Amino acid sequence: MKKKGYTAIELVIVVAIILVVAGIGGLSMLKAVKRNDFNKMLSIIPKAIFVETNKAFEEGESKTITLDLSSKSIETEDGDKSLPENYTYSVGNVTRSSLSDTGTYSGLTASTSVDFDIDSEGKINNIKLDGTTYMDGSDPKEFNSKDHPSILVEIDGESFCRIDIISSLYITPKIKVYKPDGSDWILDSRI
């Protein structure tokens, strides 16, 4: 008479297959979450800058965008928008030797907030760290395509992306987004 059931080897093989499939699925989910966070950052930070610079120009009134580092949100006249929580955000300066260069990032100290002041012509005029003016956009030497502000996004101490505000000379500022590539940065999108 034949016994019904499974041998130990058959059970081990089935469990191993389940673990492999679950591992592959977990990695895919992690990549999908990071891709979603990246797209969310692109839709919030650059969009806030575009909308507020255009509003300032259309209304002829100055505006302020505040990147709140403690609550991980960006504040505009339309309200607060939350940024992905598990990342850290800091503002720095990027210096380029040429326009094709990805530039050298140097961090700046801001513990609570970074304000981007937009004048009535739709130009980012000042950048303030915790209320102290760091970069004066009215001086072309302080804010141009070779020397400009940047928002660095990190996760677990590793760079996730860098959002460079290249120029504020027009109603729609030029923004480039870079992703880390080994020891350098690669251009991921132009906004």
Backbone as CSV, one residue per row, in Angstrom:
resi,resn,N_x,N_y,N_z,CA_x,CA_y,CA_z,C_x,C_y,C_z
1,MET,0.821,-1.161,0.000,0.000,0.000,0.000,0.881,1.246,0.000
2,LYS,0.512,2.175,-0.823,1.303,3.388,-0.991,0.880,4.415,0.050
3,LYS,1.896,5.045,0.719,1.612,6.075,1.712,1.388,7.408,1.023
4,LYS,0.414,8.169,1.565,0.159,9.494,1.023,0.910,10.512,1.861
5,GLY,1.444,11.559,1.198,2.170,12.608,1.913,3.386,13.050,1.121
6,TYR,4.153,13.918,1.746,5.336,14.490,1.092,6.586,14.100,1.865
7,THR,7.668,13.942,1.154,8.933,13.647,1.809,9.553,14.960,2.294
8,ALA,10.504,14.869,3.166,11.189,16.048,3.716,11.909,16.813,2.607
9,ILE,12.481,16.114,1.655,13.195,16.767,0.545,12.216,17.597,-0.283
10,GLU,11.040,17.046,-0.547,10.050,17.798,-1.327,9.629,19.068,-0.592
11,LEU,9.426,18.980,0.718,9.049,20.158,1.509,10.157,21.210,1.518
12,VAL,11.398,20.791,1.627,12.534,21.720,1.628,12.624,22.444,0.284
13,ILE,12.418,21.715,-0.796,12.478,22.328,-2.133,11.371,23.364,-2.290
14,VAL,10.170,23.050,-1.853,9.041,23.990,-1.966,9.309,25.243,-1.134
15,VAL,9.799,25.081,0.088,10.111,26.229,0.947,11.219,27.083,0.316
16,ALA,12.228,26.463,-0.254,13.321,27.199,-0.903,12.802,28.016,-2.083
17,ILE,11.930,27.426,-2.875,11.355,28.145,-4.018,10.541,29.344,-3.535
18,ILE,9.744,29.159,-2.493,8.943,30.258,-1.938,9.841,31.383,-1.437
19,LEU,10.930,31.055,-0.759,11.860,32.078,-0.245,12.532,32.850,-1.374
20,VAL,12.922,32.179,-2.437,13.550,32.854,-3.582,12.562,33.819,-4.234
21,VAL,11.339,33.358,-4.459,10.314,34.216,-5.082,10.015,35.419,-4.181
22,ALA,9.913,35.202,-2.879,9.643,36.302,-1.940,10.803,37.298,-1.919
23,GLY,12.037,36.805,-1.983,13.210,37.693,-2.008,13.238,38.575,-3.245
24,ILE,12.952,37.989,-4.389,12.916,38.761,-5.643,11.784,39.783,-5.583
25,GLY,10.644,39.388,-5.078,9.509,40.309,-4.948,9.804,41.443,-3.990
26,GLY,10.514,41.149,-2.899,10.882,42.185,-1.923,11.815,43.219,-2.520
27,LEU,12.794,42.777,-3.307,13.711,43.715,-3.958,12.970,44.590,-4.965
28,SER,12.058,43.984,-5.692,11.264,44.758,-6.653,10.410,45.788,-5.941
29,MET,9.843,45.440,-4.803,9.024,46.380,-4.033,9.873,47.534,-3.521
30,LEU,11.092,47.253,-3.050,11.978,48.298,-2.553,12.338,49.286,-3.660
31,LYS,12.623,48.756,-4.844,12.919,49.625,-5.995,11.701,50.459,-6.364
32,ALA,10.533,49.870,-6.323,9.302,50.599,-6.665,9.033,51.718,-5.663
33,VAL,9.271,51.464,-4.382,9.076,52.498,-3.358,10.047,53.652,-3.575
34,LYS,11.318,53.353,-3.849,12.305,54.410,-4.093,11.960,55.201,-5.352
35,ARG,11.524,54.531,-6.395,11.139,55.217,-7.634,9.933,56.125,-7.376
36,ASN,8.977,55.650,-6.577,7.808,56.451,-6.233,8.214,57.682,-5.411
37,ASP,9.124,57.497,-4.437,9.606,58.623,-3.634,10.323,59.647,-4.511
38,PHE,11.136,59.177,-5.454,11.860,60.071,-6.357,10.870,60.890,-7.185
39,ASN,9.869,60.232,-7.740,8.867,60.935,-8.544,8.061,61.922,-7.700
40,LYS,7.802,61.558,-6.445,7.068,62.460,-5.552,7.889,63.717,-5.281
41,MET,9.198,63.530,-5.012,10.068,64.693,-4.778,10.104,65.602,-6.001
42,LEU,10.186,64.996,-7.196,10.207,65.786,-8.429,8.905,66.538,-8.631
43,SER,7.801,65.944,-8.220,6.521,66.620,-8.429,6.251,67.677,-7.362
44,ILE,6.910,67.602,-6.225,6.644,68.576,-5.159,7.623,69.741,-5.187
45,ILE,8.930,69.484,-5.079,9.904,70.574,-4.926,9.994,71.446,-6.178
46,PRO,10.319,70.900,-7.353,10.384,71.774,-8.529,9.042,72.421,-8.870
47,LYS,7.938,71.674,-8.675,6.628,72.230,-8.989,6.339,73.435,-8.099
48,ALA,6.662,73.345,-6.814,6.441,74.476,-5.906,7.234,75.691,-6.372
49,ILE,8.466,75.477,-6.799,9.302,76.585,-7.266,8.714,77.195,-8.536
50,PHE,8.300,76.359,-9.493,7.701,76.859,-10.740,6.423,77.645,-10.474
51,VAL,5.523,77.056,-9.672,4.230,77.692,-9.426,4.415,79.045,-8.740
52,GLU,5.249,79.090,-7.717,5.415,80.341,-6.972,6.131,81.413,-7.790
53,THR,7.118,81.047,-8.614,7.780,82.059,-9.442,6.806,82.618,-10.479
54,ASN,5.967,81.768,-11.051,4.968,82.237,-12.013,3.911,83.112,-11.356
55,LYS,3.454,82.714,-10.156,2.465,83.521,-9.441,3.031,84.895,-9.099
56,ALA,4.272,84.924,-8.648,4.898,86.198,-8.287,4.938,87.121,-9.498
57,PHE,5.278,86.570,-10.654,5.335,87.370,-11.883,3.942,87.855,-12.294
58,GLU,2.968,86.943,-12.298,1.612,87.291,-12.729,0.956,88.305,-11.796
59,GLU,1.143,88.112,-10.481,0.499,88.987,-9.508,1.327,90.236,-9.202
60,GLY,2.608,90.222,-9.585,3.480,91.350,-9.286,3.768,91.501,-7.799
61,GLU,3.728,90.382,-7.082,3.973,90.383,-5.637,5.068,89.384,-5.296
62,SER,5.834,89.696,-4.277,6.886,88.768,-3.853,6.260,87.586,-3.109
63,LYS,6.942,86.446,-3.153,6.484,85.204,-2.524,7.664,84.568,-1.789
64,THR,7.351,83.612,-0.936,8.390,82.856,-0.236,8.025,81.371,-0.238
65,ILE,9.015,80.544,-0.541,8.869,79.098,-0.425,9.764,78.688,0.738
66,THR,9.218,77.926,1.680,9.999,77.484,2.834,10.144,75.973,2.811
67,LEU,11.375,75.509,2.805,11.662,74.086,2.940,11.905,73.851,4.425
68,ASP,10.950,73.220,5.095,11.036,72.974,6.533,11.763,71.652,6.741
69,LEU,12.996,71.730,7.238,13.825,70.537,7.374,13.382,69.645,8.530
70,SER,12.755,70.235,9.558,12.349,69.420,10.707,11.056,68.653,10.433
71,SER,10.073,69.293,9.788,8.816,68.582,9.508,8.820,67.914,8.128
72,LYS,9.908,68.088,7.370,10.071,67.495,6.039,8.885,67.858,5.142
73,SER,8.711,69.173,5.003,7.629,69.669,4.156,8.094,70.916,3.425
74,ILE,7.343,71.289,2.410,7.625,72.513,1.682,6.364,73.370,1.780
75,GLU,6.561,74.618,2.208,5.430,75.510,2.460,5.373,76.592,1.387
76,THR,4.173,76.742,0.799,3.917,77.802,-0.169,2.611,78.475,0.240
77,GLU,2.175,79.462,-0.540,0.900,80.116,-0.252,-0.268,79.148,-0.347
78,ASP,-0.133,78.115,-1.175,-1.211,77.130,-1.343,-1.272,76.123,-0.201
79,GLY,-0.340,76.169,0.727,-0.326,75.243,1.853,0.950,74.420,1.890
80,ASP,0.985,73.494,2.835,2.151,72.639,3.031,1.991,71.350,2.228
81,LYS,3.118,70.877,1.703,3.137,69.589,1.028,4.229,68.752,1.700
82,SER,3.864,67.556,2.120,4.810,66.686,2.813,5.735,65.999,1.829
83,LEU,6.997,65.909,2.227,7.996,65.182,1.451,8.128,63.780,2.044
84,PRO,8.654,62.816,1.289,8.837,61.475,1.850,9.620,61.523,3.160
85,GLU,9.098,60.842,4.174,9.598,60.935,5.552,10.965,60.302,5.798
86,ASN,11.268,59.182,5.177,12.465,58.433,5.543,13.754,58.980,4.909
87,TYR,13.698,60.213,4.391,14.857,60.849,3.772,15.262,62.068,4.591
88,THR,16.521,62.477,4.449,16.960,63.738,5.054,17.225,64.728,3.930
89,TYR,16.916,65.985,4.199,17.023,67.041,3.202,17.963,68.117,3.727
90,SER,18.857,68.566,2.878,19.743,69.659,3.253,19.965,70.541,2.030
91,VAL,20.365,71.759,2.278,20.613,72.696,1.184,22.084,73.004,1.145
92,GLY,22.616,73.111,-0.058,24.028,73.410,-0.226,24.249,74.284,-1.432
93,ASN,25.494,74.396,-1.780,25.896,75.189,-2.918,26.649,74.284,-3.882
94,VAL,26.376,74.450,-5.171,27.097,73.693,-6.192,27.922,74.675,-7.002
95,THR,29.189,74.362,-7.173,30.079,75.178,-7.996,30.536,74.325,-9.171
96,ARG,30.376,74.868,-10.382,30.741,74.160,-11.602,31.905,74.883,-12.283
97,SER,32.763,74.126,-12.931,33.833,74.743,-13.717,33.336,75.062,-15.121
98,SER,32.321,74.311,-15.584,31.702,74.573,-16.883,30.247,74.119,-16.801
99,LEU,29.442,74.486,-17.770,28.029,74.125,-17.737,27.799,72.630,-17.890
100,SER,28.739,71.912,-18.513,28.577,70.473,-18.684,29.070,69.687,-17.461
101,ASP,29.774,70.355,-16.564,30.296,69.742,-15.347,29.140,69.490,-14.371
102,THR,29.158,68.359,-13.636,28.106,68.090,-12.659,28.276,68.916,-11.397
103,GLY,29.451,69.472,-11.194,29.666,70.387,-10.081,30.084,69.716,-8.797
104,THR,30.574,70.544,-7.890,30.996,70.102,-6.570,30.014,70.646,-5.545
105,TYR,29.443,69.752,-4.756,28.451,70.125,-3.754,29.143,70.416,-2.435
106,SER,28.786,71.518,-1.811,29.251,71.789,-0.454,28.037,72.139,0.386
107,GLY,27.855,71.427,1.478,26.684,71.604,2.328,26.745,72.891,3.126
108,LEU,25.577,73.383,3.458,25.443,74.591,4.266,24.702,74.212,5.540
109,THR,24.899,74.982,6.580,24.287,74.649,7.853,22.935,75.336,8.000
110,ALA,21.900,74.562,8.064,20.553,75.045,8.361,19.895,73.966,9.202
111,SER,19.418,74.341,10.373,18.859,73.329,11.253,17.347,73.201,11.139
112,THR,16.665,74.301,10.810,15.204,74.225,10.782,14.580,74.534,9.432
113,SER,15.017,75.615,8.773,14.319,75.970,7.547,15.214,76.674,6.541
114,VAL,14.779,76.579,5.283,15.437,77.269,4.183,14.342,78.024,3.438
115,ASP,14.512,79.348,3.289,13.538,80.175,2.577,14.082,80.584,1.226
116,PHE,13.249,80.430,0.203,13.559,80.909,-1.138,12.662,82.119,-1.368
117,ASP,13.225,83.322,-1.340,12.459,84.546,-1.561,12.379,84.842,-3.048
118,ILE,11.150,85.040,-3.531,10.914,85.313,-4.946,10.426,86.746,-5.073
119,ASP,11.050,87.533,-5.944,10.630,88.928,-6.097,9.421,89.043,-7.022
120,SER,8.918,90.242,-7.189,7.687,90.471,-7.963,7.857,90.217,-9.461
121,GLU,9.098,89.990,-9.909,9.345,89.678,-11.314,9.468,88.174,-11.557
122,GLY,9.256,87.376,-10.504,9.321,85.922,-10.641,10.724,85.364,-10.571
123,LYS,11.634,86.079,-9.923,13.028,85.652,-9.830,13.354,85.320,-8.372
124,ILE,14.040,84.194,-8.158,14.484,83.867,-6.803,15.557,84.877,-6.442
125,ASN,15.281,85.655,-5.419,16.151,86.769,-5.083,17.111,86.444,-3.946
126,ASN,16.600,85.843,-2.882,17.433,85.512,-1.724,17.170,84.087,-1.287
127,ILE,18.181,83.486,-0.705,18.019,82.196,-0.050,18.491,82.390,1.378
128,LYS,17.599,82.064,2.317,17.904,82.276,3.731,17.952,80.937,4.451
129,LEU,18.976,80.752,5.246,19.110,79.575,6.095,18.794,79.996,7.512
130,ASP,17.732,79.429,8.086,17.287,79.784,9.428,17.179,81.305,9.589
131,GLY,16.706,81.997,8.545,16.479,83.438,8.611,17.657,84.301,8.211
132,THR,18.848,83.725,8.025,20.031,84.492,7.645,20.269,84.355,6.152
133,THR,20.412,85.499,5.454,20.596,85.458,4.000,21.925,84.805,3.669
134,TYR,21.826,83.761,2.839,23.032,83.069,2.400,23.402,83.499,0.982
135,MET,22.447,83.483,0.088,22.747,83.760,-1.300,21.828,84.869,-1.789
136,ASP,22.402,85.904,-2.345,21.647,87.047,-2.829,21.548,86.969,-4.339
137,GLY,20.360,86.647,-4.844,20.143,86.481,-6.279,20.223,87.770,-7.062
138,SER,20.167,88.919,-6.367,20.271,90.182,-7.100,21.707,90.435,-7.549
139,ASP,22.654,89.725,-6.937,24.052,89.825,-7.353,24.347,88.638,-8.271
140,PRO,24.514,88.877,-9.585,24.689,87.761,-10.518,25.882,86.870,-10.199
141,LYS,26.853,87.378,-9.433,28.008,86.539,-9.089,27.652,85.503,-8.038
142,GLU,26.570,85.731,-7.290,26.219,84.824,-6.200,25.243,83.729,-6.595
143,PHE,24.522,83.902,-7.690,23.514,82.910,-8.057,23.431,82.864,-9.577
144,ASN,24.185,81.954,-10.169,24.188,81.827,-11.623,24.385,80.366,-11.997
145,SER,24.552,80.094,-13.262,24.619,78.712,-13.720,25.862,77.966,-13.238
146,LYS,26.906,78.689,-12.809,28.112,78.006,-12.322,28.208,78.002,-10.796
147,ASP,27.362,78.753,-10.124,27.363,78.820,-8.665,25.917,78.993,-8.225
148,HIS,25.313,77.946,-7.705,23.880,77.993,-7.437,23.494,77.076,-6.280
149,PRO,22.282,77.267,-5.746,21.827,76.419,-4.633,21.394,75.039,-5.107
150,SER,21.400,74.116,-4.169,21.044,72.740,-4.465,20.414,72.114,-3.227
151,ILE,19.457,71.228,-3.436,18.843,70.486,-2.337,19.345,69.043,-2.443
152,LEU,20.035,68.599,-1.404,20.571,67.234,-1.377,19.619,66.360,-0.571
153,VAL,19.239,65.235,-1.155,18.345,64.286,-0.495,19.145,63.016,-0.220
154,GLU,19.109,62.566,1.043,19.864,61.371,1.439,18.951,60.384,2.151
155,ILE,19.347,59.126,2.112,18.666,58.082,2.871,19.738,57.207,3.518
156,ASP,19.625,57.033,4.809,20.587,56.245,5.587,22.023,56.684,5.336
157,GLY,22.250,57.991,5.231,23.592,58.535,5.052,24.135,58.455,3.635
158,GLU,23.361,57.915,2.701,23.806,57.819,1.307,22.984,58.764,0.434
159,SER,23.635,59.347,-0.567,22.956,60.275,-1.465,21.867,59.555,-2.256
160,PHE,20.696,60.187,-2.345,19.577,59.644,-3.110,19.367,60.449,-4.391
161,CYS,19.365,61.783,-4.280,19.295,62.647,-5.451,19.708,64.066,-5.058
162,ARG,19.985,64.874,-6.057,20.370,66.269,-5.852,19.552,67.125,-6.812
163,ILE,18.841,68.111,-6.272,17.995,68.984,-7.077,18.673,70.343,-7.149
164,ASP,19.222,70.677,-8.323,19.958,71.927,-8.517,19.053,72.998,-9.121
165,ILE,19.024,74.154,-8.490,18.304,75.303,-9.044,19.347,76.113,-9.796
166,ILE,19.460,75.859,-11.082,20.551,76.377,-11.903,20.469,77.874,-12.102
167,SER,19.284,78.400,-12.341,19.166,79.818,-12.648,17.812,80.324,-12.221
168,SER,17.762,81.581,-11.798,16.481,82.188,-11.447,16.251,83.446,-12.269
169,LEU,16.882,83.527,-13.409,16.806,84.738,-14.203,15.516,84.852,-14.993
170,TYR,14.734,83.787,-15.054,13.507,83.781,-15.838,12.340,83.429,-14.945
171,ILE,11.140,83.573,-15.469,9.945,83.237,-14.698,9.969,81.759,-14.320
172,THR,10.435,80.925,-15.223,10.556,79.505,-14.907,12.026,79.174,-14.698
173,PRO,12.420,78.934,-13.454,13.827,78.639,-13.191,14.257,77.325,-13.833
174,LYS,15.537,77.236,-14.141,16.089,75.996,-14.696,16.471,75.093,-13.522
175,ILE,15.964,73.872,-13.559,16.234,72.922,-12.481,16.731,71.627,-13.109
176,LYS,17.817,71.092,-12.561,18.344,69.805,-13.005,18.362,68.865,-11.810
177,VAL,18.009,67.607,-12.066,17.990,66.611,-11.006,19.023,65.539,-11.328
178,TYR,19.894,65.283,-10.355,20.968,64.307,-10.523,20.762,63.133,-9.581
179,LYS,21.200,61.967,-10.034,21.240,60.774,-9.184,22.693,60.372,-9.000
180,PRO,23.028,59.762,-7.861,24.418,59.350,-7.651,24.808,58.215,-8.579
181,ASP,26.061,58.260,-9.030,26.606,57.222,-9.900,28.046,56.979,-9.456
182,GLY,28.204,56.112,-8.488,29.542,55.882,-7.941,30.023,57.121,-7.218
183,SER,31.144,57.663,-7.650,31.710,58.831,-6.983,31.264,60.137,-7.634
184,ASP,30.416,60.073,-8.655,29.983,61.279,-9.358,28.456,61.301,-9.431
185,TRP,27.923,62.264,-10.145,26.486,62.403,-10.340,26.162,62.253,-11.813
186,ILE,24.961,61.737,-12.107,24.513,61.696,-13.503,23.181,62.451,-13.587
187,LEU,23.006,63.152,-14.684,21.789,63.919,-14.906,20.633,62.954,-15.126
188,ASP,19.593,63.067,-14.294,18.443,62.182,-14.424,17.299,62.867,-15.158
189,SER,17.084,64.142,-14.882,16.020,64.843,-15.592,16.255,66.349,-15.558
190,ARG,15.742,67.012,-16.559,15.780,68.456,-16.699,14.366,68.972,-16.552
191,ILE,14.210,69.954,-15.714,12.855,70.477,-15.473,12.847,71.947,-15.827
